[in-house]
């Protein structure tokens, strides 16, 4: 039996779980005496905390506390008058100008770069046929001088499956994420 976390039990004891989670928790608590005891412990601690928080200390002197607060407020106001208003620094007009000019300059630069595209490499002769190959780093599909590679992590154990119809499948389990990855490559 999988038990809920202590956080979930505490939230259930306080009545703060969502509707579906509360229903699941109630079903679990109906079958599990250990978790029921934990919830009851959380409820009793919560009740004790609420009870102790509602009681004020007996030695609290409200009159003295109010006098201290008034004195602190007056002290802060007096200190503020002594210091005076802060001097206004002159604002430089460059801030707004820079906020408008900098993005415009970036757009102009990108436009100039896009007007002069890089030359394409010369086309190579096409070679007939396809080659589908499983390597230690992944699956490679070669057609002439062009190649497509699907890579997988080096440290994973990979299971390959090959079919006569020109299909190569690689399947591996990623221990970090707990997911199974399947790669299917079809060659024609």
QUIMOSUL-V517449 format. One record per residue. N is the residue number from 1. RES is the residue in three letters. SS is DSSP state (hx for helix, st for strand, lp for the rest). NEAR is the number of other C-alpha atoms within 8 Angstrom. Layout:
# QUIMOSUL-V517449
N_RES_SS_NEAR ; N_RES_SS_NEAR
This chain:
# QUIMOSUL-V517449
1_UNK_lp_2 ; 2_UNK_lp_3 ; 3_UNK_lp_5 ; 4_UNK_lp_7 ; 5_UNK_lp_6 ; 6_UNK_hx_6 ; 7_UNK_hx_6 ; 8_UNK_hx_9 ; 9_UNK_hx_14 ; 10_UNK_hx_11 ; 11_UNK_hx_10 ; 12_UNK_hx_12 ; 13_UNK_hx_11 ; 14_UNK_lp_8 ; 15_UNK_lp_6 ; 16_UNK_lp_7 ; 17_UNK_lp_9 ; 18_UNK_lp_6 ; 19_UNK_hx_6 ; 20_UNK_hx_6 ; 21_UNK_hx_8 ; 22_UNK_hx_10 ; 23_UNK_hx_8 ; 24_UNK_hx_8 ; 25_UNK_hx_11 ; 26_UNK_hx_8 ; 27_UNK_hx_8 ; 28_UNK_hx_8 ; 29_UNK_hx_10 ; 30_UNK_hx_8 ; 31_UNK_hx_6 ; 32_UNK_lp_8 ; 33_UNK_hx_8 ; 34_UNK_hx_6 ; 35_UNK_hx_10 ; 36_UNK_hx_10 ; 37_UNK_hx_8 ; 38_UNK_hx_9 ; 39_UNK_hx_12 ; 40_UNK_hx_9 ; 41_UNK_hx_8 ; 42_UNK_hx_11 ; 43_UNK_hx_11 ; 44_UNK_hx_8 ; 45_UNK_hx_8 ; 46_UNK_hx_9 ; 47_UNK_hx_8 ; 48_UNK_hx_8 ; 49_UNK_hx_8 ; 50_UNK_hx_8 ; 51_UNK_hx_8 ; 52_UNK_hx_7 ; 53_UNK_hx_7 ; 54_UNK_hx_6 ; 55_UNK_lp_6 ; 56_UNK_lp_6 ; 57_UNK_lp_5 ; 58_UNK_lp_4 ; 59_UNK_lp_4 ; 60_UNK_lp_6 ; 61_UNK_lp_6 ; 62_UNK_hx_6 ; 63_UNK_hx_6 ; 64_UNK_hx_7 ; 65_UNK_hx_8 ; 66_UNK_hx_8 ; 67_UNK_hx_8 ; 68_UNK_hx_8 ; 69_UNK_hx_8 ; 70_UNK_hx_8 ; 71_UNK_hx_8 ; 72_UNK_hx_8 ; 73_UNK_hx_8 ; 74_UNK_hx_8 ; 75_UNK_hx_8 ; 76_UNK_hx_8 ; 77_UNK_hx_8 ; 78_UNK_hx_8 ; 79_UNK_hx_8 ; 80_UNK_hx_8 ; 81_UNK_hx_7 ; 82_UNK_hx_6 ; 83_UNK_hx_6 ; 84_UNK_lp_6 ; 85_UNK_lp_4 ; 86_UNK_lp_4 ; 87_UNK_lp_4 ; 88_UNK_lp_4 ; 89_UNK_lp_4 ; 90_UNK_lp_4 ; 91_UNK_lp_4 ; 92_UNK_lp_5 ; 93_UNK_lp_6 ; 94_UNK_hx_6 ; 95_UNK_hx_7 ; 96_UNK_hx_7 ; 97_UNK_hx_8 ; 98_UNK_hx_8 ; 99_UNK_hx_8 ; 100_UNK_hx_8 ; 101_UNK_hx_8 ; 102_UNK_hx_8 ; 103_UNK_hx_8 ; 104_UNK_hx_8 ; 105_UNK_hx_8 ; 106_UNK_hx_8 ; 107_UNK_hx_8 ; 108_UNK_hx_8 ; 109_UNK_hx_8 ; 110_UNK_hx_8 ; 111_UNK_hx_8 ; 112_UNK_hx_8 ; 113_UNK_hx_8 ; 114_UNK_hx_7 ; 115_UNK_hx_6 ; 116_UNK_lp_6 ; 117_UNK_lp_6 ; 118_UNK_lp_4 ; 119_UNK_lp_4 ; 120_UNK_lp_4 ; 121_UNK_lp_4 ; 122_UNK_lp_4 ; 123_UNK_lp_4 ; 124_UNK_lp_5 ; 125_UNK_lp_4 ; 126_UNK_lp_6 ; 127_UNK_lp_7 ; 128_UNK_lp_6 ; 129_UNK_lp_6 ; 130_UNK_st_10 ; 131_UNK_st_9 ; 132_UNK_st_11 ; 133_UNK_st_8 ; 134_UNK_st_9 ; 135_UNK_lp_7 ; 136_UNK_lp_5 ; 137_UNK_lp_8 ; 138_UNK_st_11 ; 139_UNK_st_14 ; 140_UNK_st_13 ; 141_UNK_st_13 ; 142_UNK_st_11 ; 143_UNK_st_11 ; 144_UNK_lp_10 ; 145_UNK_lp_8 ; 146_UNK_st_6 ; 147_UNK_st_9 ; 148_UNK_st_7 ; 149_UNK_st_8 ; 150_UNK_st_8 ; 151_UNK_st_7 ; 152_UNK_lp_7 ; 153_UNK_lp_6 ; 154_UNK_lp_6 ; 155_UNK_lp_4 ; 156_UNK_lp_9 ; 157_UNK_lp_6 ; 158_UNK_st_8 ; 159_UNK_st_7 ; 160_UNK_st_9 ; 161_UNK_st_7 ; 162_UNK_st_8 ; 163_UNK_st_7 ; 164_UNK_lp_5 ; 165_UNK_lp_4 ; 166_UNK_lp_10 ; 167_UNK_st_11 ; 168_UNK_st_15 ; 169_UNK_st_11 ; 170_UNK_st_13 ; 171_UNK_st_11 ; 172_UNK_st_11 ; 173_UNK_st_11 ; 174_UNK_st_10 ; 175_UNK_lp_6 ; 176_UNK_lp_4 ; 177_UNK_lp_5 ; 178_UNK_lp_7 ; 179_UNK_st_7 ; 180_UNK_st_8 ; 181_UNK_st_8 ; 182_UNK_st_8 ; 183_UNK_st_8 ; 184_UNK_st_8 ; 185_UNK_st_9 ; 186_UNK_st_7 ; 187_UNK_lp_9 ; 188_UNK_lp_4
